[in-house]
């Protein structure tokens, strides 16, 4: 895609980069997997939060249908929030990996940093956002580095393409 830009005295052409061409082929699939898992985790966390809080029916004399709507609303908000944080992590990690050309813990640090800043954004305090981003990024990089040391360089086969590879396949003599 080429765009012509008029600048004062002349015309300059600039080439815009298509990010879809720059990303690694497994990035969209990994992004989808992370978002799907974030939605599941957020739904579970939201359900637990609702279960631990006071019942909206007893507190406000709501009907059962109104109470169910309130519960679903609170669970959905938590699930959406967790999915947004996980999507931020995954997209940043993938873009960092594609731009840097290296698959190392620094990509996880970048993803964790942005996700941590998103989590702390509600405080509107730059110091808290920065410190939360650094701690989250450091933790993500630590987990990424530990995973490579435990599983080796081909850990993607266990988590991204074939989760059944974790389990031994039965031989012909074994019957279920």
C-alpha positions in Angstrom: 0.0 0.0 0.0 1.5 3.3 -1.1 0.2 6.6 0.1 1.1 10.0 -1.5 1.6 12.8 1.0 1.6 16.5 0.1 4.2 18.3 2.1 4.5 22.0 1.6 6.5 22.2 -1.7 6.3 18.7 -3.1 4.8 15.3 -2.9 6.4 12.4 -1.0 5.4 8.8 -1.2 5.5 6.6 1.9 4.9 2.9 2.1 2.7 1.7 4.9 3.3 -1.6 6.6 0.6 -4.2 6.7 0.9 -5.7 10.2 -0.8 -9.0 9.1 2.1 -9.6 6.8 4.7 -8.9 9.5 3.3 -11.1 12.2 4.3 -14.7 12.6 1.8 -17.2 11.2 1.0 -18.7 14.6 0.1 -15.3 16.1 -3.6 -15.1 15.2 -4.1 -18.7 16.5 -2.2 -18.0 19.7 -4.2 -14.7 20.2 -7.5 -16.6 19.8 -6.4 -19.3 22.2 -5.3 -16.7 24.8 -8.6 -14.8 24.5 -10.6 -18.0 24.8 -8.8 -19.0 27.9 -9.1 -15.5 29.3 -12.8 -15.6 28.8 -13.1 -19.0 30.6 -10.9 -17.8 33.5 -12.8 -14.5 33.7 -16.1 -16.3 33.8 -14.9 -18.5 36.7 -13.4 -15.6 38.6 -16.6 -13.6 38.0 -18.8 -16.5 39.3 -16.6 -16.8 42.4 -16.8 -13.1 43.1 -20.6 -13.2 42.8 -20.8 -16.2 45.0 -18.7 -14.6 47.7 -20.7 -11.3 47.7 -24.0 -10.8 49.4 -27.0 -12.1 47.4 -28.6 -9.3 45.4 -32.1 -10.9 46.0 -31.9 -10.6 49.8 -30.2 -7.2 49.7 -32.6 -5.4 47.3 -35.8 -7.5 47.2 -35.2 -8.3 43.5 -37.2 -10.9 41.7 -35.4 -14.1 40.7 -35.2 -12.9 37.1 -33.8 -9.5 38.0 -31.3 -11.2 40.3 -30.2 -13.5 37.5 -29.7 -10.5 35.2 -27.6 -8.8 37.9 -25.5 -11.9 38.4 -24.9 -12.4 34.7 -24.0 -8.7 34.3 -21.3 -8.9 37.0 -19.9 -12.2 35.7 -19.8 -10.8 32.1 -18.0 -7.6 33.2 -15.3 -9.7 34.9 -15.0 -12.1 32.0 -14.7 -9.2 29.6 -12.1 -7.4 31.7 -9.9 -10.5 32.1 -10.2 -11.2 28.3 -9.1 -7.6 27.5 -6.0 -8.0 29.7 -5.1 -11.4 28.2 -5.7 -10.0 24.7 -3.4 -7.1 25.5 -0.7 -9.4 26.7 -1.0 -11.8 23.7 -1.1 -9.0 21.1 1.9 -7.2 22.6 3.9 -10.3 23.0 3.2 -11.4 19.4 4.0 -8.0 17.9 7.2 -7.7 20.0 8.3 -11.2 18.8 7.6 -10.3 15.2 9.3 -6.9 15.3 12.3 -8.0 17.2 12.7 -11.3 15.4 13.6 -13.1 18.6 11.6 -15.6 20.7 12.8 -14.8 24.3 11.5 -13.6 27.6 11.7 -9.9 26.6 8.6 -10.4 24.5 6.7 -11.8 27.5 8.0 -8.8 29.5 6.6 -6.4 26.9 3.2 -8.2 27.0 3.1 -8.4 30.8 4.1 -4.7 31.0 1.2 -3.5 28.8 -1.2 -5.9 30.5 -0.1 -4.7 34.0 -0.5 -1.1 32.9 -4.0 -1.8 31.7 -4.9 -3.5 35.0 -3.7 -0.5 37.0 -5.2 2.1 34.6 -8.3 2.6 36.8 -6.1 4.2 39.5 -5.1 7.0 37.0 -1.8 7.2 38.9 1.2 6.9 36.5 3.5 5.7 39.3 1.2 2.8 40.2 0.7 2.0 36.5 4.4 1.9 35.8 5.2 -0.2 38.9 2.4 -2.6 38.1 3.6 -2.9 34.5 7.2 -3.6 35.6 6.2 -6.2 38.2 3.7 -7.9 35.8 6.3 -7.8 32.9 9.0 -9.2 35.2 6.7 -12.0 36.4 5.7 -12.9 32.8 9.3 -12.9 31.7 10.3 -15.1 34.6 7.5 -17.6 33.8 8.5 -17.6 30.1 12.1 -18.2 31.0 11.3 -21.0 33.4 9.0 -22.6 30.9 11.8 -22.7 28.3 14.2 -24.2 30.9 11.7 -26.8 31.9 10.2 -27.8 28.6 13.0 -26.9 26.2 12.8 -24.7 23.1 9.9 -26.7 21.5 7.4 -25.9 24.3 5.0 -24.5 21.6 4.1 -28.1 20.6 2.7 -28.7 24.1 0.7 -25.5 24.4 -0.1 -24.1 21.0 -0.5 -26.8 18.4 -1.1 -30.3 19.9 -2.1 -30.5 23.6 -2.6 -34.2 23.1 1.2 -34.4 22.8 1.4 -34.2 26.6 -0.1 -37.6 27.0 1.5 -40.8 25.9 -0.4 -42.5 23.0 -1.6 -46.0 23.7 0.3 -48.8 21.9 -1.5 -51.4 19.8 -1.5 -53.9 22.7 -3.3 -51.5 25.1 -7.1 -51.6 24.9 -9.4 -49.1 26.5 
